[in-house]
Amino acid sequence: MSVLRARCPHCRTLTAVAFDERYECHSCGADFGAGLVRVPRAWGEGGEVMAEAAHTPLSYPTALVVERDSLGEQTEELARGLPRRPLVLGGCCCAHTGAIRGLARRHGRLGVVWLDAHGDLNTPESSPSGNAWGMPLREALDAGDVVPGDVALVGARDLDPSERAYVEEHGIDDDLERALRDVDAVYLALDLDVLQPGLVPSFMPVPGGPGLDEVEELVRRASRLGPVAGLGLTGLASGVEPATLTRFAVAAGL
């Protein structure tokens, strides 16, 4: 599917066309603040429920669907095919890696706000589980697509010892102002397990965490600190309410 043309969620025709950062449907006249990118894959054991959640209906035009046989292929297809302003719907957190790479190539210095109960800073050598979804932020950092000083890790409360050591060594914290001070654009990586368990169906809930209002305000605050280049929503389980996801997209200005 062309990254310039997308399927309108209202009239279902392939007539939504990108203009700068927005989409407009030539058939029904609807206007949208982002192009939807679906990534119905999860790179780890038992992640099928996350893959299914990537099909949750959202009122944004579908510009791209990425479902590849390897994580490397997924990352590169995402990086090449992102619409100008993407709303990425996973799948697992590995969807953020391709989004970060593509947006960094496009915008230059990219700030990343990683909202997640987990650090996602493991490597294949340090990971206790071997699941790739515990590694995407570290992969983006090691690839140089983003630097530690431009990352805010928000809501993390279940970090492995090696992740804690990495955070301490590189000075990564939850300070949005620090992370976004000098960046050219911002990507918001929102894994829904950052929330208090029970508020939204998520694949890997962790006790504690912020509420819906608090996360919405965090997203709004990040959008005031720098231009939002895209938002990614991951870690969902089946049964999530589309209105909840749209709430975060609107808070990001999409």
WOJOFEN-V7898 format. One record per pair of residues at least 24 apart in sequence whose C-alpha atoms are under 10 Angstrom apart, sorted by the first residue. I is the first residue (numbers start at 1). J is the second residue. D is the distance in whole Angstrom. If there is no record, write none. Layout:
I/J/D  I/J/D
This chain:
1/62/9  1/63/7  1/64/6  1/65/8  1/81/9  2/63/7  2/64/7  2/81/8  2/82/10  2/83/9  3/35/8  3/37/10  3/62/9  3/63/5  3/64/7  3/80/10  3/81/6  3/82/7  3/83/5  3/84/8  4/35/9  4/63/7  4/64/10  4/81/10  4/82/10  4/83/7  4/84/9  5/35/9  5/61/9  5/62/9  5/63/7  5/64/9  5/83/9  6/35/7  6/36/9  6/60/9  6/61/5  6/62/5  6/63/4  6/64/8  6/83/10  7/35/9  7/36/9  7/60/9  7/61/5  7/62/5  7/63/7  7/64/9  8/32/9  8/35/10  8/59/8  8/60/7  8/61/5  8/62/7  8/63/9  9/57/8  9/58/7  9/59/6  9/60/6  9/61/5  9/62/8  10/59/7  10/60/9  10/61/9  12/61/9  12/62/10  13/61/10  14/61/9  14/62/9  14/63/9  15/61/9  16/60/10  16/61/7  16/62/9  16/63/9  17/61/9  17/63/9  18/61/10  18/63/9  18/83/8  18/84/8  18/85/9  19/84/9  20/83/10  20/84/7  20/85/9  21/83/8  21/84/5  21/85/5  21/86/9  21/229/9  21/254/9  22/83/9  22/84/8  22/85/7  22/86/10  22/254/9  23/60/9  23/61/8  23/63/10  23/83/10  23/84/10  23/85/9  24/61/9  25/61/9  30/60/10  30/61/10  31/60/9  31/61/9  32/59/8  32/60/6  32/61/7  32/254/8  33/60/8  33/61/10  33/85/8  33/86/9  33/87/9  33/249/9  33/250/9  33/252/10  33/253/7  33/254/4  34/60/7  34/61/8  34/62/9  34/63/9  34/83/8  34/84/8  34/85/5  34/86/5  34/87/6  34/88/10  34/229/10  34/230/8  34/231/9  34/249/9  34/253/9  34/254/6  35/59/10  35/60/6  35/61/5  35/62/6  35/63/5  35/64/8  35/82/8  35/83/6  35/84/8  35/85/6  35/86/5  35/87/6  35/88/8  35/230/9  35/254/9  36/60/6  36/61/6  36/62/5  36/63/6  36/64/7  36/65/9  36/82/9  36/83/8  36/85/9  36/86/6  36/87/5  36/88/6  36/89/7  36/231/10  36/232/10  37/61/9  37/62/6  37/63/6  37/64/5  37/65/6  37/66/8  37/78/9  37/81/9  37/82/7  37/83/8  37/85/10  37/86/6  37/87/6  37/88/5  37/89/6  37/90/8  37/95/10  37/99/10  37/232/9  38/62/8  38/63/8  38/64/6  38/65/5  38/66/6  38/67/8  38/78/10  38/86/10  38/87/8  38/88/6  38/89/5  38/90/6  38/91/8  38/95/9  38/232/10  38/233/10  39/64/9  39/65/6  39/66/5  39/67/6  39/68/9  39/74/8  39/78/9  39/88/7  39/89/6  39/90/5  39/91/6  39/92/8  39/94/9  39/95/7  39/96/10  39/234/9  40/65/8  40/66/7  40/67/6  40/68/9  40/89/8  40/90/6  40/91/5  40/92/8  40/95/9  41/66/8  41/67/6  41/68/8  41/69/9  41/70/10  41/71/9  41/74/9  41/90/7  41/91/5  41/92/7  41/93/10  41/94/9  41/95/8  42/67/10  42/71/9  42/90/8  42/91/5  42/92/5  42/93/8  42/94/8  42/95/9  42/131/9  42/132/9  42/133/7  42/234/10  42/235/9  43/70/9  43/71/7  43/91/9  43/92/7  43/93/9  43/94/7  43/95/10  43/130/10  43/131/7  43/132/5  43/133/6  43/134/9  44/92/9  44/129/9  44/130/8  44/131/4  44/132/6  44/133/6  44/134/9  45/129/9  45/130/9  45/131/7  45/132/9  45/133/10  46/131/10  46/203/10  47/91/8  47/92/8  47/131/10  47/133/9  47/203/8  47/204/10  47/235/9  47/236/10  47/237/9  48/91/8  48/92/10  48/203/10  48/237/9  48/238/10  49/91/8  49/92/10  49/202/9  49/203/7  49/235/9  49/236/8  49/237/5  49/238/6  50/89/10  50/90/7  50/91/5  50/92/6  50/93/10  50/202/8  50/203/7  50/204/10  50/234/8  50/235/6  50/236/5  50/237/5  50/238/7  51/89/10  51/90/7  51/91/4  51/92/7  51/234/9  51/235/9  51/236/8  51/237/9  51/238/9  52/90/9  52/91/7  52/236/9  52/237/8  52/238/7  52/239/10  53/89/8  53/90/7  53/91/7  53/92/10  53/201/10  53/202/10  53/203/10  53/234/9  53/235/8  53/236/6  53/237/6  53/238/5  53/239/8  53/240/8  54/88/9  54/89/5  54/90/5  54/91/5  54/92/9  54/233/9  54/234/8  54/235/9  54/236/8  54/237/9  54/238/9  55/89/8  55/90/8  55/91/9  55/238/9  56/89/8  56/90/10  56/236/10  56/237/10  56/238/8  56/239/8  56/240/8  56/241/8  56/242/7  56/245/9  57/240/10  57/241/9  57/242/6  57/243/10  57/245/10  58/89/9  58/241/10  58/242/6  58/243/8  58/245/8  58/246/7  59/242/9  59/243/9  59/246/8  60/86/10  60/87/8  60/246/9  60/254/9  61/87/10  62/86/10  62/87/9  63/87/10  64/88/9  65/89/10  66/90/10  66/95/9  67/91/10  71/95/9  71/97/10  71/98/9  71/132/9  72/97/10  72/98/9  73/98/9  74/98/7  75/99/8  75/100/9  75/101/8  75/102/9  76/101/8  76/102/8  77/102/9  78/102/7  78/103/10  79/103/7  79/104/9  79/105/8  79/106/9  80/105/9  80/106/10  82/106/10  82/230/10  83/230/9  84/229/8  84/230/9  85/228/8  85/229/6  85/230/5  85/231/8  85/254/8  86/187/10  86/228/10  86/229/7  86/230/5  86/231/7  86/232/8  86/254/9  87/188/10  87/229/9  87/230/6  87/231/5  87/232/6  87/233/8  87/249/8  87/254/8  88/189/9  88/190/10  88/230/8  88/231/6  88/232/4  88/233/6  88/234/8  89/190/10  89/231/9  89/232/6  89/233/5  89/234/6  89/235/9  89/236/9  89/245/9  90/191/9  90/232/8  90/233/6  90/234/5  90/235/7  90/236/8  91/133/10  91/233/8  91/234/6  91/235/6  91/236/7  91/237/9  92/132/9  92/133/6  92/134/9  92/136/9  92/191/8  92/203/9  92/233/9  92/234/5  92/235/5  92/236/8  93/120/8  93/132/9  93/133/6  93/134/8  93/135/9  93/136/7  93/137/8  93/189/8  93/190/9  93/191/7  93/232/9  93/233/8  93/234/6  93/235/7  93/236/10  94/120/9  94/132/7  94/133/6  94/134/8  94/135/8  94/136/5  94/137/8  94/139/9  94/140/10  94/234/9  94/235/10  95/133/9  95/136/8  95/189/9  95/232/8  95/233/9  95/234/8  96/136/7  96/137/8  96/140/9  96/187/9  96/188/9  96/189/6  96/190/9  96/191/10  96/231/9  96/232/6  96/233/9  96/234/8  97/135/9  97/136/6  97/137/7  97/138/9  97/139/7  97/140/6  97/141/10  97/143/10  97/145/9  97/189/10  98/136/9  98/140/9  98/145/10  99/140/10  99/187/8  99/189/9  99/229/10  99/230/8  99/231/9  99/232/8  100/137/9  100/140/7  100/141/10  100/145/7  100/146/8  100/186/9  100/187/7  100/188/9  100/189/9  100/229/10  100/230/9  100/232/10  101/140/7  101/143/9  101/144/9  101/145/5  101/146/8  102/145/9  103/145/9  103/185/8  103/186/9  103/187/8  103/229/7  103/230/8  104/144/9  104/145/6  104/146/7  104/184/9  104/185/8  104/186/9  104/187/9  104/229/10  105/145/8  106/185/10  106/229/10  107/183/9  107/184/6  107/185/6  107/186/9  107/229/8  108/145/9  108/146/10  108/183/8  108/184/6  108/185/8  109/145/9  109/146/7  109/147/9  109/150/8  109/180/10  109/182/8  109/183/5  109/184/5  109/185/7  109/186/9  110/145/8  110/146/6  110/147/9  110/150/7  110/151/9  110/179/10  110/180/8  110/182/9  110/183/6  110/184/6  110/185/5  110/186/6  110/187/7  110/226/10  110/228/10  110/229/9  111/145/10  111/146/7  111/147/8  111/148/9  111/149/9  111/150/5  111/151/6  111/152/8  111/176/9  111/178/10  111/179/6  111/180/5  111/181/9  111/182/8  111/183/6  111/184/7  111/185/6  111/186/5  111/187/6  111/188/9  111/222/10  111/226/8  111/227/10  111/228/9  111/229/10  112/137/9  112/146/7  112/147/9  112/148/9  112/149/10  112/150/6  112/151/5  112/152/6  112/153/8  112/176/9  112/179/8  112/180/8  112/183/9  112/185/9  112/186/6  112/187/5  112/188/6  112/189/7  112/222/10  112/228/10  113/150/8  113/151/6  113/152/5  113/153/6  113/154/7  113/174/8  113/175/9  113/176/7  113/179/8  113/180/8  113/186/7  113/187/6  113/188/5  113/189/6  113/190/8  113/218/10  113/219/9  113/222/8  113/231/10  114/151/7  114/152/6  114/153/5  114/154/6  114/155/9  114/156/9  114/174/9  114/187/8  114/188/6  114/189/5  114/190/6  114/191/8  114/194/10  114/232/10  115/152/8  115/153/6  115/154/5  115/155/6  115/156/7  115/174/9  115/188/8  115/189/6  115/190/5  115/191/6  115/192/8  115/193/9  115/194/6  115/195/9  115/215/9  115/218/9  115/219/9  115/233/10  116/153/7  116/154/6  116/155/6  116/156/5  116/157/8  116/158/9  116/189/8  116/190/6  116/191/5  116/192/7  116/193/6  116/194/4  116/195/8  116/206/10  116/209/9  116/234/10  116/235/9  117/153/9  117/154/8  117/155/5  117/156/4  117/157/5  117/158/6  117/159/8  117/190/10  117/191/8  117/192/8  117/193/6  117/194/4  117/195/8  117/196/9  117/204/9  117/205/8  117/206/6  117/207/9  117/208/9  117/209/7  117/210/10  118/153/9  118/154/9  118/155/8  118/156/5  118/157/6  118/158/5  118/159/6  118/160/9  118/163/9  118/191/9  118/193/8  118/194/8  118/204/9  118/205/10  118/206/9  119/153/7  119/154/9  119/155/9  119/156/6  119/157/8  119/158/7  119/159/6  119/160/8  119/163/7  119/164/8  119/166/10  119/167/9  120/153/10  120/156/9  120/158/10  120/159/8  120/160/9  120/163/8  121/159/8  121/160/9  121/162/8  121/163/6  121/164/9  121/166/8  121/167/9  122/159/9  122/160/8  122/161/10  122/162/7  122/163/6  122/164/10  122/166/9  123/162/9  123/163/9  126/160/9  126/161/9  126/162/7  126/163/9  127/160/8  127/162/9  127/163/9  128/160/8  133/235/9  134/159/10  135/163/10  137/189/10  138/163/9  138/166/9  147/179/10  148/172/6  148/173/10  148/179/8  149/173/9  149/178/8  149/179/6  149/180/9  149/181/10  149/182/10  150/176/9  150/177/10  150/178/8  150/179/4  150/180/6  150/181/8  150/182/8  150/183/7  150/186/9  151/175/9  151/176/8  151/178/9  151/179/5  151/180/8  151/186/10  151/187/10  152/176/6  152/177/9  152/178/8  152/179/6  152/180/8  152/188/10  153/179/9  153/189/10  154/190/9  154/194/8  154/209/10  154/210/10  154/215/10  154/218/9  155/191/10  155/193/9  155/194/6  155/195/8  155/196/10  155/208/9  155/209/6  155/210/7  155/215/9  156/193/10  156/194/7  156/206/9  156/208/10  156/209/8  157/194/9  157/206/8  157/207/9  157/208/8  157/209/8  158/206/7  158/207/9  176/218/9  176/221/8  176/222/7  176/225/8  177/221/9  177/222/8  177/225/7  177/226/10  179/222/10  179/225/10  180/222/8  180/223/10  180/225/7  180/226/7  180/227/10  181/225/7  181/226/8  182/225/10  182/226/9  183/225/9  183/226/7  183/227/9  184/226/7  184/227/7  184/228/9  184/229/9  185/223/10  185/225/9  185/226/6  185/227/5  185/228/6  185/229/6  185/230/9  186/222/8  186/223/8  186/225/9  186/226/6  186/227/6  186/228/5  186/229/5  186/230/7  186/231/9  187/222/9  187/223/9  187/226/10  187/227/9  187/228/6  187/229/6  187/230/5  187/231/6  187/232/8  187/252/10  188/219/8  188/222/8  188/223/9  188/228/8  188/229/8  188/230/6  188/231/5  188/232/6  188/233/9  188/249/10  188/252/8  189/219/10  189/230/9  189/231/6  189/232/5  189/233/7  189/234/8  190/215/9  190/219/9  190/231/7  190/232/6  190/233/5  190/234/6  190/235/8  190/248/9  191/232/8  191/233/6  191/234/5  191/235/5  191/236/8  192/233/7  192/234/6  192/235/6  192/236/6  192/237/9  192/240/10  192/245/9  193/234/9  193/235/6  193/236/8  193/237/10  194/235/9  199/240/10  199/244/10  200/236/8  200/237/8  200/238/10  200/239/9  200/240/6  200/241/8  200/244/8  200/245/10  201/235/9  201/236/6  201/237/5  201/238/7  201/239/7  201/240/6  201/241/9  202/234/9  202/235/6  202/236/4  202/237/5  202/238/8  202/239/9  202/240/8  203/234/9  203/235/6  203/236/6  203/237/5  203/238/9  204/235/7  204/236/9  204/237/9  205/235/9  205/236/10  212/244/9  212/247/9  212/248/9  213/247/10  213/248/10  215/248/8  215/251/10  216/244/10  216/247/7  216/248/6  216/249/9  216/250/9  216/251/6  216/252/8  217/248/9  217/251/8  217/252/10  218/248/10  218/251/9  218/252/9  219/248/7  219/249/9  219/250/9  219/251/6  219/252/6  219/253/9  220/248/9  220/249/10  220/250/9  220/251/5  220/252/6  220/253/8  221/251/9  221/252/9  222/251/10  222/252/8  223/251/8  223/252/6  223/253/7  224/252/9  224/253/10  227/252/9  227/253/9  228/252/7  228/253/8  228/254/9  229/253/10  229/254/9  230/254/8
